[in-house]
Amino acid sequence: AIFLAFLRARRPDAPPPRFAILCGGFRRPWPAEAAGYWPPPQSSPLPTPSLHVIGERDTIVAPCRSEELLAAFVGPSVHRHDLVGEPAAMGGHVVPWDEPFYVSVAALLAGAVT
């Protein structure tokens, strides 16, 4: 997400990414070096089509932290899962491997790559 904001602010000549998939993403804290372009102002969210993957059992990035990131995007898509990976102590901090996730990714790509 920070990279998308960087491109928009510092490299407007670069072609914008067609989509973003953010797994366990979060809005804050952010590096001090990004203060000039992150977070995007509420009046100007990032236009990149995005899929935000939120693990309901994530013990590394709490779901509420991933939900905060949604406001940084225009029309974000959300995929929630309750899968737990290995080691189990990491809870749901995993990239999902089930069919509903594949369907979410396919929907994002179908809309973004046309």
Z-matrix of the N, CA and C atoms (Angstrom, degrees):
N
C 1 1.441
C 2 1.534 1 109.95
N 3 1.319 2 116.01 1 -43.14
C 4 1.467 3 118.81 2 178.88
C 5 1.521 4 109.98 3 -63.67
N 6 1.314 5 117.76 4 -37.89
C 7 1.461 6 120.55 5 178.60
C 8 1.521 7 111.11 6 -62.36
N 9 1.316 8 117.79 7 -40.51
C 10 1.463 9 121.07 8 177.58
C 11 1.527 10 110.54 9 -62.07
N 12 1.326 11 116.63 10 -42.11
C 13 1.466 12 120.49 11 178.03
C 14 1.530 13 110.44 12 -65.63
N 15 1.331 14 116.29 13 -38.53
C 16 1.464 15 120.53 14 177.62
C 17 1.529 16 110.75 15 -61.01
N 18 1.318 17 116.62 16 -47.58
C 19 1.467 18 120.17 17 -179.87
C 20 1.520 19 110.98 18 -59.06
N 21 1.319 20 116.49 19 -43.97
C 22 1.460 21 119.49 20 -178.18
C 23 1.530 22 111.30 21 -64.94
N 24 1.325 23 117.06 22 -40.49
C 25 1.461 24 120.77 23 -175.91
C 26 1.521 25 113.55 24 -81.96
N 27 1.331 26 116.73 25 -40.37
C 28 1.460 27 119.50 26 -170.58
C 29 1.519 28 114.79 27 -108.64
N 30 1.327 29 117.22 28 -15.97
C 31 1.465 30 120.76 29 -179.46
C 32 1.526 31 110.85 30 -134.06
N 33 1.327 32 117.49 31 57.64
C 34 1.463 33 119.43 32 -178.04
C 35 1.530 34 112.99 33 -63.49
N 36 1.341 35 116.90 34 -16.42
C 37 1.455 36 121.33 35 177.70
C 38 1.529 37 112.63 36 -78.06
N 39 1.318 38 117.36 37 -18.34
C 40 1.475 39 121.51 38 -178.68
C 41 1.526 40 109.59 39 -77.52
N 42 1.339 41 117.01 40 143.35
C 43 1.469 42 117.98 41 176.41
C 44 1.522 43 109.66 42 -63.84
N 45 1.320 44 117.39 43 136.43
C 46 1.469 45 118.95 44 -178.29
C 47 1.520 46 111.22 45 -71.74
N 48 1.324 47 117.26 46 148.94
C 49 1.467 48 119.86 47 174.76
C 50 1.524 49 109.99 48 -59.94
N 51 1.307 50 116.37 49 147.51
C 52 1.466 51 120.46 50 -178.63
C 53 1.517 52 112.74 51 -79.94
N 54 1.329 53 117.36 52 -23.31
C 55 1.461 54 121.10 53 179.73
C 56 1.515 55 108.98 54 -164.55
N 57 1.341 56 114.96 55 167.69
C 58 1.466 57 121.48 56 175.22
C 59 1.523 58 108.39 57 -142.36
N 60 1.326 59 115.76 58 136.80
C 61 1.461 60 121.92 59 172.95
C 62 1.514 61 105.89 60 -116.63
N 63 1.320 62 116.36 61 118.72
C 64 1.455 63 121.88 62 -175.54
C 65 1.522 64 109.07 63 -115.53
N 66 1.316 65 116.58 64 112.81
C 67 1.466 66 122.65 65 -179.20
C 68 1.520 67 108.40 66 -104.98
N 69 1.311 68 116.54 67 118.89
C 70 1.459 69 119.83 68 -178.73
C 71 1.514 70 111.81 69 64.29
N 72 1.329 71 117.03 70 30.24
C 73 1.456 72 120.94 71 -179.86
C 74 1.518 73 111.26 72 -74.32
N 75 1.325 74 116.03 73 157.14
C 76 1.462 75 120.17 74 177.66
C 77 1.516 76 109.77 75 -148.79
N 78 1.311 77 115.67 76 156.71
C 79 1.458 78 122.84 77 -174.96
C 80 1.523 79 112.71 78 -86.54
N 81 1.295 80 117.24 79 -38.95
C 82 1.454 81 120.59 80 -179.04
C 83 1.512 82 110.91 81 -142.70
N 84 1.304 83 118.93 82 156.37
C 85 1.468 84 128.12 83 0.37
C 86 1.524 85 110.94 84 -73.27
N 87 1.318 86 116.71 85 164.95
C 88 1.453 87 121.79 86 177.95
C 89 1.518 88 108.42 87 -131.29
N 90 1.334 89 117.24 88 158.93
C 91 1.462 90 119.97 89 -179.55
C 92 1.531 91 110.86 90 -65.23
N 93 1.311 92 116.83 91 143.78
C 94 1.465 93 121.76 92 179.27
C 95 1.523 94 111.06 93 -57.28
N 96 1.331 95 117.56 94 -32.11
C 97 1.466 96 121.68 95 -179.15
C 98 1.533 97 112.26 96 -63.97
N 99 1.305 98 117.46 97 -20.25
C 100 1.462 99 121.54 98 -177.73
C 101 1.526 100 112.42 99 -91.95
N 102 1.306 101 117.99 100 2.10
C 103 1.466 102 121.22 101 -173.27
C 104 1.526 103 113.56 102 -59.23
N 105 1.330 104 118.60 103 -24.42
C 106 1.453 105 120.58 104 -179.27
C 107 1.517 106 114.36 105 -74.97
N 108 1.329 107 117.75 106 -15.99
C 109 1.463 108 120.06 107 -176.75
C 110 1.525 109 113.53 108 -139.09
N 111 1.317 110 117.74 109 -2.87
C 112 1.469 111 120.37 110 179.42
C 113 1.505 112 109.78 111 -131.13
N 114 1.298 113 119.53 112 138.04
C 115 1.456 114 126.92 113 -4.34
C 116 1.521 115 111.28 114 -77.48
N 117 1.329 116 117.04 115 157.56
C 118 1.462 117 118.61 116 177.58
C 119 1.529 118 109.69 117 -65.94
N 120 1.324 119 117.00 118 146.33
C 121 1.473 120 118.44 119 178.77
C 122 1.531 121 111.29 120 -62.66
N 123 1.327 122 115.75 121 149.41
C 124 1.457 123 119.71 122 -179.56
C 125 1.520 124 111.55 123 -58.33
N 126 1.310 125 117.00 124 -28.26
C 127 1.462 126 120.41 125 -178.74
C 128 1.525 127 112.68 126 -78.82
N 129 1.339 128 116.62 127 -7.68
C 130 1.463 129 119.76 128 -176.72
C 131 1.532 130 111.38 129 -143.11
N 132 1.345 131 117.19 130 65.67
C 133 1.469 132 119.07 131 179.32
C 134 1.531 133 111.14 132 -66.85
N 135 1.311 134 115.58 133 162.45
C 136 1.464 135 121.74 134 -178.48
C 137 1.531 136 110.16 135 -69.31
N 138 1.337 137 117.51 136 131.10
C 139 1.464 138 120.46 137 -176.33
C 140 1.525 139 115.04 138 -84.50
N 141 1.322 140 118.39 139 -6.62
C 142 1.465 141 121.91 140 -177.41
C 143 1.529 142 110.53 141 -62.01
N 144 1.342 143 118.61 142 126.89
C 145 1.470 144 119.62 143 174.59
C 146 1.532 145 109.31 144 -56.45
N 147 1.327 146 116.12 145 131.93
C 148 1.467 147 118.98 146 -173.39
C 149 1.513 148 112.13 147 -136.16
N 150 1.326 149 114.25 148 147.43
C 151 1.461 150 123.15 149 172.17
C 152 1.518 151 106.91 150 -119.79
N 153 1.314 152 115.77 151 120.64
C 154 1.464 153 122.15 152 -178.67
C 155 1.522 154 108.03 153 -105.35
N 156 1.319 155 115.99 154 118.65
C 157 1.456 156 122.05 155 -177.09
C 158 1.520 157 107.80 156 -100.04
N 159 1.326 158 115.97 157 118.35
C 160 1.464 159 121.72 158 -174.60
C 161 1.520 160 109.07 159 -120.70
N 162 1.325 161 115.94 160 121.01
C 163 1.461 162 121.54 161 176.27
C 164 1.515 163 109.92 162 -87.89
N 165 1.322 164 116.03 163 115.63
C 166 1.461 165 120.20 164 -178.93
C 167 1.534 166 112.24 165 -62.07
N 168 1.321 167 116.84 166 -23.80
C 169 1.475 168 121.52 167 179.56
C 170 1.522 169 111.67 168 -108.22
N 171 1.321 170 117.37 169 17.67
C 172 1.464 171 121.55 170 -178.12
C 173 1.526 172 109.38 171 -65.61
N 174 1.328 173 116.25 172 123.64
C 175 1.460 174 121.04 173 178.37
C 176 1.526 175 112.14 174 -101.61
N 177 1.333 176 117.68 175 -1.83
C 178 1.466 177 122.07 176 178.76
C 179 1.533 178 109.73 177 -97.86
N 180 1.326 179 117.03 178 -51.23
C 181 1.465 180 122.99 179 176.03
C 182 1.522 181 106.70 180 -118.68
N 183 1.321 182 116.44 181 105.27
C 184 1.464 183 120.57 182 -178.06
C 185 1.528 184 110.29 183 -58.87
N 186 1.328 185 117.33 184 142.27
C 187 1.466 186 119.95 185 -179.44
C 188 1.532 187 113.38 186 -51.45
N 189 1.321 188 118.41 187 -36.78
C 190 1.466 189 119.83 188 -179.38
C 191 1.522 190 111.48 189 -63.20
N 192 1.327 191 118.00 190 -30.50
C 193 1.470 192 120.65 191 177.81
C 194 1.524 193 110.73 192 -71.09
N 195 1.330 194 117.53 193 -37.76
C 196 1.465 195 120.26 194 176.38
C 197 1.523 196 110.76 195 -68.77
N 198 1.322 197 117.03 196 -35.16
C 199 1.459 198 120.71 197 178.96
C 200 1.528 199 111.49 198 -64.86
N 201 1.318 200 118.01 199 -32.87
C 202 1.471 201 121.13 200 177.12
C 203 1.524 202 111.58 201 -60.11
N 204 1.309 203 116.71 202 -33.32
C 205 1.461 204 121.61 203 -177.68
C 206 1.525 205 112.32 204 -68.12
N 207 1.305 206 118.41 205 -24.57
C 208 1.462 207 121.75 206 -177.46
C 209 1.525 208 112.09 207 -56.02
N 210 1.327 209 117.63 208 -36.40
C 211 1.467 210 121.92 209 -177.34
C 212 1.519 211 112.72 210 -65.63
N 213 1.324 212 118.10 211 -15.72
C 214 1.466 213 121.67 212 -179.19
C 215 1.524 214 111.85 213 -81.75
N 216 1.337 215 118.55 214 -4.32
C 217 1.465 216 122.92 215 -175.20
C 218 1.520 217 111.56 216 -124.48
N 219 1.313 218 115.47 217 150.91
C 220 1.462 219 122.07 218 172.95
C 221 1.532 220 107.51 219 -82.99
N 222 1.315 221 117.66 220 123.04
C 223 1.469 222 121.43 221 174.71
C 224 1.508 223 115.68 222 54.55
N 225 1.328 224 119.33 223 50.83
C 226 1.465 225 119.56 224 -178.64
C 227 1.529 226 112.54 225 -67.27
N 228 1.325 227 115.67 226 144.23
C 229 1.470 228 121.86 227 171.01
C 230 1.520 229 107.23 228 -93.89
N 231 1.313 230 116.12 229 147.10
C 232 1.466 231 120.28 230 -177.64
C 233 1.519 232 109.22 231 -128.34
N 234 1.329 233 115.20 232 134.30
C 235 1.466 234 121.04 233 171.86
C 236 1.524 235 106.73 234 -121.61
N 237 1.321 236 116.03 235 118.97
C 238 1.470 237 121.33 236 177.34
C 239 1.524 238 108.53 237 -105.15
N 240 1.320 239 114.77 238 143.81
C 241 1.465 240 118.69 239 177.93
C 242 1.525 241 109.26 240 -141.88
N 243 1.319 242 115.26 241 160.07
C 244 1.470 243 120.29 242 177.38
C 245 1.527 244 111.36 243 -120.28
N 246 1.329 245 115.85 244 25.74
C 247 1.465 246 120.74 245 179.70
C 248 1.523 247 110.57 246 -74.12
N 249 1.326 248 115.91 247 151.30
C 250 1.458 249 122.61 248 176.29
C 251 1.516 250 107.28 249 -126.67
N 252 1.325 251 116.08 250 132.08
C 253 1.458 252 120.64 251 -178.43
C 254 1.510 253 112.17 252 -101.65
N 255 1.315 254 115.30 253 -161.78
C 256 1.465 255 122.55 254 177.64
C 257 1.515 256 108.48 255 -114.90
N 258 1.296 257 120.96 256 135.19
C 259 1.465 258 125.46 257 -3.25
C 260 1.521 259 110.98 258 -72.16
N 261 1.316 260 115.62 259 148.51
C 262 1.460 261 120.99 260 -175.87
C 263 1.524 262 112.06 261 -60.30
N 264 1.325 263 117.89 262 -23.53
C 265 1.461 264 121.32 263 -179.89
C 266 1.528 265 111.85 264 -61.85
N 267 1.334 266 117.44 265 -22.67
C 268 1.464 267 119.96 266 178.22
C 269 1.519 268 111.62 267 -82.64
N 270 1.314 269 116.56 268 -0.64
C 271 1.452 270 120.22 269 176.34
C 272 1.513 271 111.93 270 57.68
N 273 1.327 272 115.94 271 -132.97
C 274 1.454 273 121.71 272 -176.28
C 275 1.513 274 113.91 273 -92.91
N 276 1.329 275 118.50 274 23.87
C 277 1.465 276 121.55 275 178.41
C 278 1.524 277 108.55 276 -83.07
N 279 1.339 278 114.56 277 68.89
C 280 1.460 279 122.13 278 -176.08
C 281 1.525 280 109.30 279 -139.63
N 282 1.323 281 115.40 280 158.36
C 283 1.462 282 120.14 281 168.60
C 284 1.526 283 105.40 282 -83.82
N 285 1.327 284 118.17 283 122.14
C 286 1.463 285 120.12 284 -176.40
C 287 1.528 286 112.27 285 -58.85
N 288 1.304 287 115.06 286 153.49
C 289 1.464 288 121.66 287 -179.32
C 290 1.519 289 111.61 288 -127.36
N 291 1.322 290 115.84 289 17.29
C 292 1.467 291 118.29 290 -177.47
C 293 1.524 292 111.64 291 -101.81
N 294 1.321 293 115.25 292 166.64
C 295 1.462 294 120.22 293 -175.84
C 296 1.529 295 113.79 294 -61.36
N 297 1.334 296 119.91 295 -39.73
C 298 1.470 297 117.97 296 178.35
C 299 1.535 298 112.61 297 -57.07
N 300 1.323 299 117.18 298 -34.59
C 301 1.466 300 119.92 299 177.07
C 302 1.529 301 110.32 300 -66.50
N 303 1.330 302 116.37 301 -44.19
C 304 1.467 303 119.46 302 179.19
C 305 1.526 304 111.27 303 -60.80
N 306 1.325 305 116.57 304 -36.42
C 307 1.458 306 121.04 305 178.11
C 308 1.534 307 109.96 306 -66.05
N 309 1.332 308 117.00 307 -41.16
C 310 1.464 309 121.00 308 178.01
C 311 1.524 310 111.34 309 -62.69
N 312 1.328 311 116.58 310 -42.51
C 313 1.462 312 120.67 311 178.95
C 314 1.531 313 110.01 312 -65.80
N 315 1.314 314 116.96 313 -43.33
C 316 1.467 315 120.48 314 -179.91
C 317 1.532 316 110.69 315 -61.55
N 318 1.321 317 117.54 316 -39.73
C 319 1.472 318 120.89 317 178.97
C 320 1.522 319 110.71 318 -64.71
N 321 1.325 320 116.70 319 -42.37
C 322 1.464 321 120.27 320 178.12
C 323 1.520 322 110.35 321 -61.68
N 324 1.325 323 116.40 322 -48.30
C 325 1.469 324 120.45 323 -178.27
C 326 1.521 325 112.11 324 -64.76
N 327 1.322 326 117.17 325 -38.82
C 328 1.465 327 120.54 326 -180.00
C 329 1.522 328 110.72 327 -60.97
N 330 1.306 329 116.42 328 -38.03
C 331 1.457 330 119.82 329 -179.31
C 332 1.515 331 113.72 330 -82.14
N 333 1.317 332 117.28 331 -25.20
C 334 1.465 333 121.07 332 -172.93
C 335 1.520 334 114.19 333 -95.24
N 336 1.309 335 118.33 334 -22.87
C 337 1.460 336 120.94 335 -170.98
C 338 1.531 337 112.25 336 -105.36
N 339 1.299 338 117.79 337 2.23
C 340 1.459 339 119.78 338 -179.54
C 341 1.516 340 112.09 339 -74.74
